[in-house]
């Protein structure tokens, strides 16, 4: 049985200060990252999330979907609320750490 280390925000901050990259969760379907003041990136990190995104996006967009999209905050909110209603989970990466919801 593999050991999956669990870190809290203080440990993540210490690791970040030491130059280590933040650890990502294997228990999420999407990863939400703030790129700047306006843009947010949504990555489909599970096969289930990628399939859901292809079904949800309009047909022309689904053909060029590569696993991630960049949207504004309102679009991210609307898309992820719909995904959560279907049981998909999101890892949110922010300055204070990583949250899963």
C-alpha positions as CSV (number, residue, x, y, z in Angstrom):
1,X,0.0,0.0,0.0
2,X,1.6,3.3,-1.1
3,X,2.0,6.0,1.4
4,X,0.5,9.3,0.3
5,X,1.8,12.1,2.5
6,X,-0.7,14.6,3.7
7,X,0.5,18.2,4.2
8,X,-1.3,21.1,5.7
9,X,-1.0,24.7,4.6
10,X,1.9,25.5,7.0
11,X,3.9,22.6,5.7
12,X,3.1,23.6,2.1
13,X,4.3,27.1,2.9
14,X,7.6,25.8,4.3
15,X,8.1,23.5,1.3
16,X,7.4,26.4,-1.1
17,X,9.9,28.6,0.8
18,X,12.5,25.9,0.5
19,X,11.9,25.8,-3.3
20,X,9.8,22.6,-3.5
21,X,6.9,22.5,-5.9
22,X,3.5,22.2,-4.3
23,X,2.1,18.7,-4.2
24,X,-1.1,18.0,-6.2
25,X,-3.9,15.8,-5.1
26,X,-4.7,12.6,-6.9
27,X,-8.3,12.7,-5.6
28,X,-9.6,15.5,-7.8
29,X,-11.1,15.8,-11.3
30,X,-10.2,19.4,-12.0
31,X,-7.4,21.8,-11.0
32,X,-8.4,25.5,-10.9
33,X,-5.5,28.0,-11.0
34,X,-5.6,31.7,-11.0
35,X,-3.4,33.0,-13.8
36,X,-3.8,36.7,-13.2
37,X,-6.5,39.3,-12.2
38,X,-8.9,38.2,-14.9
39,X,-8.0,34.7,-16.2
40,X,-8.4,31.3,-14.5
41,X,-7.2,28.0,-15.9
42,X,-9.3,24.8,-15.5
43,X,-7.4,21.6,-16.1
44,X,-9.2,18.3,-16.5
45,X,-6.9,16.0,-14.6
46,X,-9.0,12.8,-14.5
47,X,-10.4,10.9,-17.5
48,X,-13.9,11.3,-16.1
49,X,-13.5,15.1,-16.0
50,X,-12.1,15.2,-19.5
51,X,-15.0,13.1,-20.8
52,X,-17.5,15.4,-19.0
53,X,-15.8,18.5,-20.5
54,X,-16.0,17.1,-24.0
55,X,-19.7,16.4,-23.5
56,X,-20.4,19.8,-21.9
57,X,-18.6,22.0,-24.4
58,X,-20.2,22.8,-27.7
59,X,-19.3,20.5,-30.5
60,X,-16.8,22.8,-32.3
61,X,-15.0,23.5,-29.0
62,X,-14.9,19.9,-27.9
63,X,-13.0,18.9,-30.9
64,X,-10.0,21.1,-30.0
65,X,-10.2,20.6,-26.2
66,X,-6.7,19.6,-25.0
67,X,-7.5,19.1,-21.3
68,X,-7.4,22.7,-20.1
69,X,-9.3,25.9,-20.7
70,X,-8.7,29.5,-19.7
71,X,-11.8,31.4,-18.6
72,X,-13.0,34.4,-16.5
73,X,-14.1,33.9,-12.9
74,X,-17.8,33.8,-13.7
75,X,-17.4,31.2,-16.4
76,X,-15.2,29.1,-14.0
77,X,-17.8,29.4,-11.3
78,X,-20.7,28.3,-13.5
79,X,-18.8,25.4,-15.1
80,X,-17.4,24.0,-11.8
81,X,-20.8,24.3,-10.1
82,X,-22.3,22.2,-12.8
83,X,-19.4,19.7,-12.5
84,X,-19.8,19.5,-8.7
85,X,-23.5,18.8,-9.1
86,X,-22.5,15.7,-11.1
87,X,-20.1,14.6,-8.3
88,X,-16.8,15.9,-9.8
89,X,-14.2,17.4,-7.5
90,X,-11.9,20.4,-7.9
91,X,-8.5,21.2,-6.5
92,X,-8.1,25.0,-6.1
93,X,-4.5,26.3,-6.0
94,X,-4.2,29.7,-4.4
95,X,-1.5,31.7,-2.6
96,X,-2.5,30.3,0.8
97,X,-2.4,26.7,-0.3
98,X,-4.5,24.0,-1.9
99,X,-8.2,23.4,-1.2
100,X,-10.3,20.5,-2.6
101,X,-14.0,21.0,-3.0
